[in-house]
Amino acid sequence: MPPYVLPDKCDGCQGEKAPLCELVCPGNLMVVEKNTGKAVCREPGDCWDCMTCTKSCARQAIQTRIQYQLAFYPGKLIPLVGPRSVTWTLVDCHGNVERFIMRTLAGEEDDEI
């Protein structure tokens, strides 16, 4: 599923040199429309579902909607990227919320083995 941009949260990365979602998208699919100033996936069928844009969005304006084969609408998966982990919030079609914390490699270099 292509990323879903929440228009009320997306500010087109104002104050940044370039929109972060545009910079990180490996398929060069994310763009900020000039007329709206909001991010969009210009070719949703070509999206790889890598969620790089979702994880990089500082305003949490980009969400990954879970494919209907896996969960009924409006299920969604929302990341919150921290310095040493990514906290994933899963909201199912009934509004039930679960959170999963995944440590990132960035945090392992400071840990003692």
NORSUL-V441944 format. One line per field, one symbol per residue. ss: DSSP state (@ for helix, = for strand, . for the rest). phi: phi as a letter, one per 40 degrees, with the letter a starting at -180 (. if undefined). Layout:
ss=???
phi=???
This chain:
ss=..===..............@@@@@.....===......===..@@@.....@@@@@.....====..........======...=======.....=======.@@@@.....
phi=.ccbccccbcbgfdgccacccccccccfbcabcccbgbcaccbdccccgcgccccccccfcbbbccdcccacdbdabbcbcbcbabccbbbcccgcbbbbbbcbcdccccccc
